[in-house]
Every structure is written in structure tokens, then in C-alpha cells.
Amino acid sequence: MTGEPSIEQLFPRARGEFLEMPGLRLTPQQAARLWAVDPAMSERLLDALAQAGFLNRNSAGAYSLTSMA
């Protein structure tokens, strides 16, 4: 066990960060540093939030809050 939080544990924290800062745009690498997880975990988390319709991914690979969230 690495002690790294699961996606389920990070999901509310990530949602909260984007809701508190609506203009926030993060790449998976930036998110990994912010949440102290590996880049693969941050990408899975951001992808899950995008699949849920909460985030959009731009052409540069950064994620931001959808206009409907």
C-alpha cells in the first residue's frame, strides 16, 4: 500500500477546488503536484470528472470547470 488516496477520496476534494476557483485550469501534471499523487492517478481523476460532465479538457490537455457545473 502506497498511502496514496483513492479516486473516490480525491473526487470531492478536486470538485471543491474547481468550484472554489471557477477559472482554475490544471494539466494532469499540475494536478498531481497539487494533490500529491502520481500523474497517472491525477489523469484518471480528471478524466473521471470530465466523463461525469463536471470538467472539460481543452486542446492543450488542461481541465477546467464546465459551464454547466
PyMOL Python script that loads the backbone (N, CA, C, O; Angstrom):
from pymol import cmd

cmd.read_pdbstr("""\
ATOM      1  N   MET A   1       0.843  -1.192   0.000  1.00  0.00           N
ATOM      2  CA  MET A   1       0.000   0.000   0.000  1.00  0.00           C
ATOM      3  C   MET A   1       0.886   1.252   0.000  1.00  0.00           C
ATOM      4  O   MET A   1       1.798   1.370   0.817  1.00  0.00           O
ATOM      5  N   THR A   2       0.615   2.173  -0.910  1.00  0.00           N
ATOM      6  CA  THR A   2       1.461   3.355  -1.047  1.00  0.00           C
ATOM      7  C   THR A   2       1.033   4.512  -0.161  1.00  0.00           C
ATOM      8  O   THR A   2       1.802   5.450   0.050  1.00  0.00           O
ATOM      9  N   GLY A   3      -0.176   4.455   0.356  1.00  0.00           N
ATOM     10  CA  GLY A   3      -0.683   5.559   1.136  1.00  0.00           C
ATOM     11  C   GLY A   3      -1.295   6.652   0.286  1.00  0.00           C
ATOM     12  O   GLY A   3      -1.779   7.655   0.811  1.00  0.00           O
ATOM     13  N   GLU A   4      -1.275   6.464  -1.031  1.00  0.00           N
ATOM     14  CA  GLU A   4      -1.873   7.437  -1.937  1.00  0.00           C
ATOM     15  C   GLU A   4      -3.396   7.337  -1.847  1.00  0.00           C
ATOM     16  O   GLU A   4      -3.935   6.231  -1.822  1.00  0.00           O
ATOM     17  N   PRO A   5      -4.089   8.456  -1.797  1.00  0.00           N
ATOM     18  CA  PRO A   5      -5.554   8.407  -1.721  1.00  0.00           C
ATOM     19  C   PRO A   5      -6.157   7.801  -2.990  1.00  0.00           C
ATOM     20  O   PRO A   5      -5.558   7.847  -4.065  1.00  0.00           O
ATOM     21  N   SER A   6      -7.342   7.241  -2.841  1.00  0.00           N
ATOM     22  CA  SER A   6      -8.045   6.660  -3.986  1.00  0.00           C
ATOM     23  C   SER A   6      -8.775   7.761  -4.755  1.00  0.00           C
ATOM     24  O   SER A   6      -8.923   8.881  -4.267  1.00  0.00           O
ATOM     25  N   ILE A   7      -9.223   7.430  -5.952  1.00  0.00           N
ATOM     26  CA  ILE A   7     -10.003   8.381  -6.746  1.00  0.00           C
ATOM     27  C   ILE A   7     -11.256   8.789  -5.973  1.00  0.00           C
ATOM     28  O   ILE A   7     -11.643   9.957  -5.983  1.00  0.00           O
ATOM     29  N   GLU A   8     -11.890   7.822  -5.303  1.00  0.00           N
ATOM     30  CA  GLU A   8     -13.097   8.124  -4.530  1.00  0.00           C
ATOM     31  C   GLU A   8     -12.815   9.141  -3.429  1.00  0.00           C
ATOM     32  O   GLU A   8     -13.659   9.986  -3.128  1.00  0.00           O
ATOM     33  N   GLN A   9     -11.634   9.061  -2.832  1.00  0.00           N
ATOM     34  CA  GLN A   9     -11.260  10.016  -1.784  1.00  0.00           C
ATOM     35  C   GLN A   9     -10.921  11.379  -2.369  1.00  0.00           C
ATOM     36  O   GLN A   9     -11.199  12.408  -1.753  1.00  0.00           O
ATOM     37  N   LEU A  10     -10.321  11.390  -3.558  1.00  0.00           N
ATOM     38  CA  LEU A  10      -9.913  12.649  -4.173  1.00  0.00           C
ATOM     39  C   LEU A  10     -11.048  13.370  -4.892  1.00  0.00           C
ATOM     40  O   LEU A  10     -11.001  14.589  -5.057  1.00  0.00           O
ATOM     41  N   PHE A  11     -12.059  12.633  -5.317  1.00  0.00           N
ATOM     42  CA  PHE A  11     -13.149  13.209  -6.107  1.00  0.00           C
ATOM     43  C   PHE A  11     -13.767  14.446  -5.446  1.00  0.00           C
ATOM     44  O   PHE A  11     -13.859  15.487  -6.096  1.00  0.00           O
ATOM     45  N   PRO A  12     -14.195  14.371  -4.174  1.00  0.00           N
ATOM     46  CA  PRO A  12     -14.791  15.575  -3.562  1.00  0.00           C
ATOM     47  C   PRO A  12     -13.805  16.731  -3.404  1.00  0.00           C
ATOM     48  O   PRO A  12     -14.174  17.897  -3.547  1.00  0.00           O
ATOM     49  N   ARG A  13     -12.560  16.401  -3.110  1.00  0.00           N
ATOM     50  CA  ARG A  13     -11.546  17.463  -2.967  1.00  0.00           C
ATOM     51  C   ARG A  13     -11.333  18.178  -4.294  1.00  0.00           C
ATOM     52  O   ARG A  13     -11.280  19.407  -4.342  1.00  0.00           O
ATOM     53  N   ALA A  14     -11.214  17.412  -5.364  1.00  0.00           N
ATOM     54  CA  ALA A  14     -10.994  18.002  -6.683  1.00  0.00           C
ATOM     55  C   ALA A  14     -12.191  18.850  -7.100  1.00  0.00           C
ATOM     56  O   ALA A  14     -12.023  19.963  -7.599  1.00  0.00           O
ATOM     57  N   ARG A  15     -13.391  18.328  -6.895  1.00  0.00           N
ATOM     58  CA  ARG A  15     -14.598  19.099  -7.215  1.00  0.00           C
ATOM     59  C   ARG A  15     -14.606  20.416  -6.436  1.00  0.00           C
ATOM     60  O   ARG A  15     -14.915  21.474  -6.985  1.00  0.00           O
ATOM     61  N   GLY A  16     -14.267  20.334  -5.165  1.00  0.00           N
ATOM     62  CA  GLY A  16     -14.239  21.527  -4.324  1.00  0.00           C
ATOM     63  C   GLY A  16     -13.248  22.562  -4.818  1.00  0.00           C
ATOM     64  O   GLY A  16     -13.542  23.757  -4.818  1.00  0.00           O
ATOM     65  N   GLU A  17     -12.067  22.108  -5.242  1.00  0.00           N
ATOM     66  CA  GLU A  17     -11.045  23.037  -5.753  1.00  0.00           C
ATOM     67  C   GLU A  17     -11.571  23.793  -6.979  1.00  0.00           C
ATOM     68  O   GLU A  17     -11.417  25.010  -7.079  1.00  0.00           O
ATOM     69  N   PHE A  18     -12.191  23.061  -7.908  1.00  0.00           N
ATOM     70  CA  PHE A  18     -12.697  23.697  -9.122  1.00  0.00           C
ATOM     71  C   PHE A  18     -13.890  24.598  -8.825  1.00  0.00           C
ATOM     72  O   PHE A  18     -14.049  25.630  -9.477  1.00  0.00           O
ATOM     73  N   LEU A  19     -14.734  24.235  -7.858  1.00  0.00           N
ATOM     74  CA  LEU A  19     -15.881  25.083  -7.506  1.00  0.00           C
ATOM     75  C   LEU A  19     -15.434  26.349  -6.784  1.00  0.00           C
ATOM     76  O   LEU A  19     -16.017  27.414  -6.992  1.00  0.00           O
ATOM     77  N   GLU A  20     -14.413  26.251  -5.941  1.00  0.00           N
ATOM     78  CA  GLU A  20     -13.912  27.417  -5.219  1.00  0.00           C
ATOM     79  C   GLU A  20     -13.182  28.389  -6.133  1.00  0.00           C
ATOM     80  O   GLU A  20     -13.174  29.594  -5.885  1.00  0.00           O
ATOM     81  N   MET A  21     -12.567  27.863  -7.196  1.00  0.00           N
ATOM     82  CA  MET A  21     -11.808  28.687  -8.137  1.00  0.00           C
ATOM     83  C   MET A  21     -12.313  28.374  -9.549  1.00  0.00           C
ATOM     84  O   MET A  21     -11.671  27.617 -10.277  1.00  0.00           O
ATOM     85  N   PRO A  22     -13.455  28.947  -9.943  1.00  0.00           N
ATOM     86  CA  PRO A  22     -14.066  28.593 -11.234  1.00  0.00           C
ATOM     87  C   PRO A  22     -13.166  28.783 -12.447  1.00  0.00           C
ATOM     88  O   PRO A  22     -13.397  28.137 -13.469  1.00  0.00           O
ATOM     89  N   GLY A  23     -12.168  29.627 -12.384  1.00  0.00           N
ATOM     90  CA  GLY A  23     -11.268  29.838 -13.507  1.00  0.00           C
ATOM     91  C   GLY A  23     -10.066  28.897 -13.515  1.00  0.00           C
ATOM     92  O   GLY A  23      -9.189  29.013 -14.371  1.00  0.00           O
ATOM     93  N   LEU A  24     -10.025  27.967 -12.564  1.00  0.00           N
ATOM     94  CA  LEU A  24      -8.899  27.052 -12.438  1.00  0.00           C
ATOM     95  C   LEU A  24      -8.773  26.171 -13.678  1.00  0.00           C
ATOM     96  O   LEU A  24      -9.761  25.615 -14.158  1.00  0.00           O
ATOM     97  N   ARG A  25      -7.569  26.053 -14.182  1.00  0.00           N
ATOM     98  CA  ARG A  25      -7.241  25.147 -15.297  1.00  0.00           C
ATOM     99  C   ARG A  25      -6.007  24.370 -14.881  1.00  0.00           C
ATOM    100  O   ARG A  25      -4.982  24.958 -14.536  1.00  0.00           O
ATOM    101  N   LEU A  26      -6.105  23.050 -14.914  1.00  0.00           N
ATOM    102  CA  LEU A  26      -4.995  22.203 -14.492  1.00  0.00           C
ATOM    103  C   LEU A  26      -4.692  21.132 -15.528  1.00  0.00           C
ATOM    104  O   LEU A  26      -5.599  20.519 -16.090  1.00  0.00           O
ATOM    105  N   THR A  27      -3.412  20.917 -15.771  1.00  0.00           N
ATOM    106  CA  THR A  27      -2.996  19.745 -16.525  1.00  0.00           C
ATOM    107  C   THR A  27      -2.876  18.593 -15.530  1.00  0.00           C
ATOM    108  O   THR A  27      -2.832  18.829 -14.323  1.00  0.00           O
ATOM    109  N   PRO A  28      -2.822  17.365 -16.009  1.00  0.00           N
ATOM    110  CA  PRO A  28      -2.622  16.252 -15.074  1.00  0.00           C
ATOM    111  C   PRO A  28      -1.347  16.406 -14.239  1.00  0.00           C
ATOM    112  O   PRO A  28      -1.330  16.037 -13.065  1.00  0.00           O
ATOM    113  N   GLN A  29      -0.289  16.946 -14.832  1.00  0.00           N
ATOM    114  CA  GLN A  29       0.956  17.139 -14.083  1.00  0.00           C
ATOM    115  C   GLN A  29       0.776  18.163 -12.961  1.00  0.00           C
ATOM    116  O   GLN A  29       1.271  17.962 -11.852  1.00  0.00           O
ATOM    117  N   GLN A  30       0.074  19.255 -13.244  1.00  0.00           N
ATOM    118  CA  GLN A  30      -0.178  20.269 -12.219  1.00  0.00           C
ATOM    119  C   GLN A  30      -1.062  19.701 -11.115  1.00  0.00           C
ATOM    120  O   GLN A  30      -0.817  19.935  -9.931  1.00  0.00           O
ATOM    121  N   ALA A  31      -2.089  18.955 -11.510  1.00  0.00           N
ATOM    122  CA  ALA A  31      -2.987  18.353 -10.530  1.00  0.00           C
ATOM    123  C   ALA A  31      -2.236  17.358  -9.650  1.00  0.00           C
ATOM    124  O   ALA A  31      -2.489  17.273  -8.449  1.00  0.00           O
ATOM    125  N   ALA A  32      -1.325  16.616 -10.241  1.00  0.00           N
ATOM    126  CA  ALA A  32      -0.535  15.658  -9.463  1.00  0.00           C
ATOM    127  C   ALA A  32       0.254  16.368  -8.367  1.00  0.00           C
ATOM    128  O   ALA A  32       0.325  15.885  -7.237  1.00  0.00           O
ATOM    129  N   ARG A  33       0.840  17.500  -8.698  1.00  0.00           N
ATOM    130  CA  ARG A  33       1.586  18.269  -7.691  1.00  0.00           C
ATOM    131  C   ARG A  33       0.643  18.846  -6.635  1.00  0.00           C
ATOM    132  O   ARG A  33       0.940  18.807  -5.441  1.00  0.00           O
ATOM    133  N   LEU A  34      -0.490  19.379  -7.081  1.00  0.00           N
ATOM    134  CA  LEU A  34      -1.445  19.993  -6.153  1.00  0.00           C
ATOM    135  C   LEU A  34      -1.982  18.991  -5.142  1.00  0.00           C
ATOM    136  O   LEU A  34      -2.096  19.296  -3.955  1.00  0.00           O
ATOM    137  N   TRP A  35      -2.310  17.789  -5.620  1.00  0.00           N
ATOM    138  CA  TRP A  35      -2.933  16.781  -4.760  1.00  0.00           C
ATOM    139  C   TRP A  35      -1.956  15.730  -4.255  1.00  0.00           C
ATOM    140  O   TRP A  35      -2.362  14.771  -3.599  1.00  0.00           O
ATOM    141  N   ALA A  36      -0.668  15.901  -4.556  1.00  0.00           N
ATOM    142  CA  ALA A  36       0.390  14.993  -4.092  1.00  0.00           C
ATOM    143  C   ALA A  36       0.098  13.542  -4.459  1.00  0.00           C
ATOM    144  O   ALA A  36       0.154  12.645  -3.618  1.00  0.00           O
ATOM    145  N   VAL A  37      -0.216  13.335  -5.743  1.00  0.00           N
ATOM    146  CA  VAL A  37      -0.429  11.991  -6.271  1.00  0.00           C
ATOM    147  C   VAL A  37       0.404  11.842  -7.540  1.00  0.00           C
ATOM    148  O   VAL A  37       0.943  12.821  -8.056  1.00  0.00           O
ATOM    149  N   ASP A  38       0.504  10.613  -8.038  1.00  0.00           N
ATOM    150  CA  ASP A  38       1.276  10.440  -9.263  1.00  0.00           C
ATOM    151  C   ASP A  38       0.463  10.937 -10.463  1.00  0.00           C
ATOM    152  O   ASP A  38      -0.766  10.979 -10.404  1.00  0.00           O
ATOM    153  N   PRO A  39       1.140  11.309 -11.542  1.00  0.00           N
ATOM    154  CA  PRO A  39       0.444  11.859 -12.711  1.00  0.00           C
ATOM    155  C   PRO A  39      -0.614  10.934 -13.303  1.00  0.00           C
ATOM    156  O   PRO A  39      -1.634  11.408 -13.803  1.00  0.00           O
ATOM    157  N   ALA A  40      -0.388   9.629 -13.256  1.00  0.00           N
ATOM    158  CA  ALA A  40      -1.391   8.693 -13.787  1.00  0.00           C
ATOM    159  C   ALA A  40      -2.684   8.758 -12.965  1.00  0.00           C
ATOM    160  O   ALA A  40      -3.781   8.716 -13.523  1.00  0.00           O
ATOM    161  N   MET A  41      -2.550   8.860 -11.647  1.00  0.00           N
ATOM    162  CA  MET A  41      -3.730   8.968 -10.778  1.00  0.00           C
ATOM    163  C   MET A  41      -4.460  10.282 -11.053  1.00  0.00           C
ATOM    164  O   MET A  41      -5.688  10.296 -11.139  1.00  0.00           O
ATOM    165  N   SER A  42      -3.728  11.373 -11.191  1.00  0.00           N
ATOM    166  CA  SER A  42      -4.389  12.653 -11.433  1.00  0.00           C
ATOM    167  C   SER A  42      -5.099  12.637 -12.788  1.00  0.00           C
ATOM    168  O   SER A  42      -6.179  13.212 -12.925  1.00  0.00           O
ATOM    169  N   GLU A  43      -4.509  11.991 -13.778  1.00  0.00           N
ATOM    170  CA  GLU A  43      -5.163  11.914 -15.079  1.00  0.00           C
ATOM    171  C   GLU A  43      -6.438  11.083 -15.003  1.00  0.00           C
ATOM    172  O   GLU A  43      -7.451  11.442 -15.602  1.00  0.00           O
ATOM    173  N   ARG A  44      -6.392   9.974 -14.269  1.00  0.00           N
ATOM    174  CA  ARG A  44      -7.616   9.163 -14.088  1.00  0.00           C
ATOM    175  C   ARG A  44      -8.700   9.970 -13.380  1.00  0.00           C
ATOM    176  O   ARG A  44      -9.871   9.900 -13.755  1.00  0.00           O
ATOM    177  N   LEU A  45      -8.318  10.730 -12.364  1.00  0.00           N
ATOM    178  CA  LEU A  45      -9.275  11.545 -11.624  1.00  0.00           C
ATOM    179  C   LEU A  45      -9.877  12.629 -12.522  1.00  0.00           C
ATOM    180  O   LEU A  45     -11.095  12.797 -12.561  1.00  0.00           O
ATOM    181  N   LEU A  46      -9.037  13.353 -13.231  1.00  0.00           N
ATOM    182  CA  LEU A  46      -9.531  14.411 -14.114  1.00  0.00           C
ATOM    183  C   LEU A  46     -10.408  13.838 -15.226  1.00  0.00           C
ATOM    184  O   LEU A  46     -11.425  14.431 -15.585  1.00  0.00           O
ATOM    185  N   ASP A  47     -10.015  12.685 -15.770  1.00  0.00           N
ATOM    186  CA  ASP A  47     -10.836  12.035 -16.798  1.00  0.00           C
ATOM    187  C   ASP A  47     -12.191  11.628 -16.231  1.00  0.00           C
ATOM    188  O   ASP A  47     -13.213  11.779 -16.901  1.00  0.00           O
ATOM    189  N   ALA A  48     -12.208  11.113 -15.004  1.00  0.00           N
ATOM    190  CA  ALA A  48     -13.473  10.729 -14.372  1.00  0.00           C
ATOM    191  C   ALA A  48     -14.377  11.943 -14.177  1.00  0.00           C
ATOM    192  O   ALA A  48     -15.587  11.863 -14.387  1.00  0.00           O
ATOM    193  N   LEU A  49     -13.788  13.059 -13.778  1.00  0.00           N
ATOM    194  CA  LEU A  49     -14.571  14.287 -13.610  1.00  0.00           C
ATOM    195  C   LEU A  49     -15.077  14.794 -14.960  1.00  0.00           C
ATOM    196  O   LEU A  49     -16.175  15.344 -15.045  1.00  0.00           O
ATOM    197  N   ALA A  50     -14.290  14.614 -16.001  1.00  0.00           N
ATOM    198  CA  ALA A  50     -14.731  15.010 -17.346  1.00  0.00           C
ATOM    199  C   ALA A  50     -15.847  14.090 -17.832  1.00  0.00           C
ATOM    200  O   ALA A  50     -16.824  14.560 -18.415  1.00  0.00           O
ATOM    201  N   GLN A  51     -15.714  12.795 -17.601  1.00  0.00           N
ATOM    202  CA  GLN A  51     -16.756  11.854 -18.009  1.00  0.00           C
ATOM    203  C   GLN A  51     -18.057  12.111 -17.267  1.00  0.00           C
ATOM    204  O   GLN A  51     -19.137  11.855 -17.799  1.00  0.00           O
ATOM    205  N   ALA A  52     -17.962  12.612 -16.045  1.00  0.00           N
ATOM    206  CA  ALA A  52     -19.148  12.947 -15.263  1.00  0.00           C
ATOM    207  C   ALA A  52     -19.777  14.266 -15.710  1.00  0.00           C
ATOM    208  O   ALA A  52     -20.841  14.645 -15.222  1.00  0.00           O
ATOM    209  N   GLY A  53     -19.117  14.966 -16.641  1.00  0.00           N
ATOM    210  CA  GLY A  53     -19.635  16.229 -17.135  1.00  0.00           C
ATOM    211  C   GLY A  53     -19.273  17.433 -16.279  1.00  0.00           C
ATOM    212  O   GLY A  53     -19.780  18.532 -16.504  1.00  0.00           O
ATOM    213  N   PHE A  54     -18.398  17.233 -15.299  1.00  0.00           N
ATOM    214  CA  PHE A  54     -18.016  18.311 -14.398  1.00  0.00           C
ATOM    215  C   PHE A  54     -16.897  19.167 -14.971  1.00  0.00           C
ATOM    216  O   PHE A  54     -16.870  20.380 -14.764  1.00  0.00           O
ATOM    217  N   LEU A  55     -15.962  18.528 -15.700  1.00  0.00           N
ATOM    218  CA  LEU A  55     -14.828  19.233 -16.293  1.00  0.00           C
ATOM    219  C   LEU A  55     -14.812  19.054 -17.801  1.00  0.00           C
ATOM    220  O   LEU A  55     -15.368  18.099 -18.343  1.00  0.00           O
ATOM    221  N   ASN A  56     -14.158  19.998 -18.459  1.00  0.00           N
ATOM    222  CA  ASN A  56     -13.853  19.904 -19.886  1.00  0.00           C
ATOM    223  C   ASN A  56     -12.343  19.848 -20.029  1.00  0.00           C
ATOM    224  O   ASN A  56     -11.610  20.385 -19.199  1.00  0.00           O
ATOM    225  N   ARG A  57     -11.881  19.191 -21.094  1.00  0.00           N
ATOM    226  CA  ARG A  57     -10.453  19.166 -21.394  1.00  0.00           C
ATOM    227  C   ARG A  57     -10.227  19.960 -22.670  1.00  0.00           C
ATOM    228  O   ARG A  57     -10.885  19.718 -23.681  1.00  0.00           O
ATOM    229  N   ASN A  58      -9.289  20.917 -22.624  1.00  0.00           N
ATOM    230  CA  ASN A  58      -9.022  21.721 -23.818  1.00  0.00           C
ATOM    231  C   ASN A  58      -7.970  21.061 -24.695  1.00  0.00           C
ATOM    232  O   ASN A  58      -7.421  20.020 -24.336  1.00  0.00           O
ATOM    233  N   SER A  59      -7.688  21.663 -25.841  1.00  0.00           N
ATOM    234  CA  SER A  59      -6.756  21.065 -26.794  1.00  0.00           C
ATOM    235  C   SER A  59      -5.324  20.997 -26.266  1.00  0.00           C
ATOM    236  O   SER A  59      -4.515  20.217 -26.768  1.00  0.00           O
ATOM    237  N   ALA A  60      -5.009  21.802 -25.262  1.00  0.00           N
ATOM    238  CA  ALA A  60      -3.664  21.762 -24.661  1.00  0.00           C
ATOM    239  C   ALA A  60      -3.564  20.717 -23.543  1.00  0.00           C
ATOM    240  O   ALA A  60      -2.495  20.528 -22.963  1.00  0.00           O
ATOM    241  N   GLY A  61      -4.686  20.036 -23.243  1.00  0.00           N
ATOM    242  CA  GLY A  61      -4.678  19.000 -22.217  1.00  0.00           C
ATOM    243  C   GLY A  61      -4.988  19.476 -20.829  1.00  0.00           C
ATOM    244  O   GLY A  61      -4.857  18.710 -19.874  1.00  0.00           O
ATOM    245  N   ALA A  62      -5.406  20.744 -20.679  1.00  0.00           N
ATOM    246  CA  ALA A  62      -5.772  21.272 -19.364  1.00  0.00           C
ATOM    247  C   ALA A  62      -7.267  21.083 -19.129  1.00  0.00           C
ATOM    248  O   ALA A  62      -8.076  21.165 -20.053  1.00  0.00           O
ATOM    249  N   TYR A  63      -7.608  20.831 -17.879  1.00  0.00           N
ATOM    250  CA  TYR A  63      -9.007  20.614 -17.490  1.00  0.00           C
ATOM    251  C   TYR A  63      -9.527  21.852 -16.780  1.00  0.00           C
ATOM    252  O   TYR A  63      -8.806  22.494 -16.016  1.00  0.00           O
ATOM    253  N   SER A  64     -10.785  22.179 -17.040  1.00  0.00           N
ATOM    254  CA  SER A  64     -11.437  23.314 -16.386  1.00  0.00           C
ATOM    255  C   SER A  64     -12.905  22.967 -16.164  1.00  0.00           C
ATOM    256  O   SER A  64     -13.441  22.026 -16.750  1.00  0.00           O
ATOM    257  N   LEU A  65     -13.520  23.736 -15.323  1.00  0.00           N
ATOM    258  CA  LEU A  65     -14.920  23.558 -14.969  1.00  0.00           C
ATOM    259  C   LEU A  65     -15.803  23.756 -16.205  1.00  0.00           C
ATOM    260  O   LEU A  65     -15.598  24.690 -16.980  1.00  0.00           O
ATOM    261  N   THR A  66     -16.785  22.869 -16.379  1.00  0.00           N
ATOM    262  CA  THR A  66     -17.715  23.090 -17.479  1.00  0.00           C
ATOM    263  C   THR A  66     -18.625  24.253 -17.151  1.00  0.00           C
ATOM    264  O   THR A  66     -18.787  24.605 -15.982  1.00  0.00           O
ATOM    265  N   SER A  67     -19.204  24.838 -18.142  1.00  0.00           N
ATOM    266  CA  SER A  67     -20.079  25.998 -17.897  1.00  0.00           C
ATOM    267  C   SER A  67     -21.362  25.594 -17.198  1.00  0.00           C
ATOM    268  O   SER A  67     -22.028  26.443 -16.607  1.00  0.00           O
ATOM    269  N   MET A  68     -21.725  24.326 -17.248  1.00  0.00           N
ATOM    270  CA  MET A  68     -22.970  23.874 -16.618  1.00  0.00           C
ATOM    271  C   MET A  68     -22.766  23.318 -15.209  1.00  0.00           C
ATOM    272  O   MET A  68     -23.751  22.997 -14.543  1.00  0.00           O
ATOM    273  N   ALA A  69     -21.518  23.190 -14.726  1.00  0.00           N
ATOM    274  CA  ALA A  69     -21.262  22.606 -13.411  1.00  0.00           C
ATOM    275  C   ALA A  69     -21.693  23.557 -12.308  1.00  0.00           C
ATOM    276  O   ALA A  69     -21.555  23.237 -11.128  1.00  0.00           O
TER     277      ALA A  69
END
""", "prot")
cmd.dss("prot")
cmd.show_as("cartoon", "prot")
cmd.util.cbc("prot")
cmd.orient("prot")
